[in-house]
Amino acid sequence: MADPTKVMLDEAEIPTQWYNIIPDLPEPPPPVLHPGTHQPVGPDDLAPLFPMQLIGQEVSQDSYVDIPGEVLDIYRMWRPSPLYRARRLERLLDTPARIYYKYEGVSPAGSHKPNTSVPQAFYNAQEGVKKLTTETGAGQWGSALAFACAQFGLECEVWQVRASYDQKPDRKTMMAVWGATVHPSPSDVTEAGRKILAEDPDSPGSLGIAISEAVEVAAQDPDTKYSLGSVLNHVLLHQTVIGEEALLQFRKIGEMPDLLVGCTGGGSNFSGLSFPFLREKLAGKIDPTIRCVEPAACPSLTKGEYRYDFGDTIGMTPLVKMHTLGHDFVPDPIHAGGLRYHGMAPLVSHIYELGLVEAEAIHQNECFDAAVKFARTEGIVPAPEPTHAIAAAIREANRCKESGEEKVILTALCGHGHFDLKSYEIYLAGELVDYDYPEDKVAAAMEQVPVVAGA
Ligand SMILES: Cc1ncc(COP(=O)(O)O)c(C=O)c1O
């Protein structure tokens, strides 16, 4: 087809397997360690929090994992998702670059997050779990898990980061519509939350704090397990349906991206889009540049140290080797709540250390400026998180204007911003603040990071 605006696939073309990149990497990622012994954790250490099927996927050495039929049935509600060519944006920028975006805002929750919430709820329901607890930063993950729990008859309890709870009351209502219970985090219903509130009653919260609260509640009840919306290997695995579809869509139009850009909070939408392309790159078939984009206020990849740290603030999770700003670092309340995480997925961190991907950090005013350009041309109002990827795509398209290069750029538009309009209101009023890299706060947080001998 000549010059399509959007590239669609048939339902029959939804991938039937998730792609696991680990066996294709030149070196295996470092093991997850027990916080007490500093020895690699085994399945029994993780069993109080996760069902066995997901623990198996976390450590799987198989290149592909079959997607259960029950999960595919639900994926069909919105998948395959469209791949758009951003022609109107290209015209505005007057660039010779060709910009594409894979749009995940078509899911019921409005983002890529149901790609993993649905299988997570499915495997938990299969193993007899009654309730899932979780954190949410942007409100997107909590909504996605609430939706998935409703599909499988599970209870759902969500800790929503305070800054996001106050900025986005409608996300809370959406979760309640799907039957979930929502607390602002830090909350007074957990020991972790009470400890943080005692130190700082006005804490804006962070993903790390909300994770501590959700983990605490799950660990105390044998019928309850915990569900994480990013960071872990099995989450990244589930998201690869995005990239597999995108590869197929590019093949249909006889194009291939020269550059992939994705925003990185915990790393799941970025990995979902890029890992299938990285597989092709490692096999020598294509050679795109792959770039992570993170907020300047919380730059774990570009400024964090690569070392073992806790996934949560209180220190209840196992130790994972990742780029970290320190587990008790509380980022400034930027509007991209889903990017306010102190660490990065261990797998993304490992791949970054291997030099297979690059990273840059951008301030939020440039991101909202890019988002408004995007909305006025392409129509879709992006969630604050992917505005980082859009800003990076625009930077590159402007460079192409200078050089005359006809680069093909692919980005993940991983969610819409219909519940984020307050942030746009603040931006349009000229009141959005850029936060600089908080060197002192990070240095203080890094002092609390445990020292693991020989790592
Ligand atoms: C729309 C959206 N994009 C991106 C993210 C960041 O997470 P990840 O890096 O795992 O995709 C979030 C997290 O909440 C989100 O809601």
The ligand as a Tripos MOL2 file, in Angstrom:
@<TRIPOS>MOLECULE
LIG
   16    16     1     0     0
SMALL
NO_CHARGES

@<TRIPOS>ATOM
      1 C1          1.4840    5.7200   29.9700 C.3       1 LIG1
      2 C2          2.7250    5.2680   30.6770 C.ar      1 LIG1
      3 N1          3.8750    5.2590   29.9980 N.ar      1 LIG1
      4 C3          5.0320    4.8810   30.5790 C.ar      1 LIG1
      5 C4          5.0780    4.4890   31.8900 C.ar      1 LIG1
      6 C5          6.3960    4.1180   32.4780 C.3       1 LIG1
      7 O1          6.5290    2.7730   32.7180 O.3       1 LIG1
      8 P1          7.3920    1.8400   31.7890 P.3       1 LIG1
      9 O2          8.7510    2.4560   31.6780 O.co2     1 LIG1
     10 O3          7.4030    0.5520   32.4990 O.co2     1 LIG1
     11 O4          6.7010    1.7540   30.4640 O.co2     1 LIG1
     12 C6          3.9050    4.4720   32.6450 C.ar      1 LIG1
     13 C7          3.9510    4.0150   34.0310 C.2       1 LIG1
     14 O5          3.0750    4.1290   34.7890 O.2       1 LIG1
     15 C8          2.7040    4.8700   32.0180 C.ar      1 LIG1
     16 O6          1.5590    4.8730   32.6860 O.3       1 LIG1
@<TRIPOS>BOND
     1     1     2 1
     2     2     3 ar
     3     2    15 ar
     4     3     4 ar
     5     4     5 ar
     6     5     6 1
     7     5    12 ar
     8     6     7 1
     9     7     8 1
    10     8     9 2
    11     8    10 1
    12     8    11 1
    13    12    13 1
    14    12    15 ar
    15    13    14 2
    16    15    16 1
@<TRIPOS>SUBSTRUCTURE
     1 LIG1         1 GROUP 0 **** ****
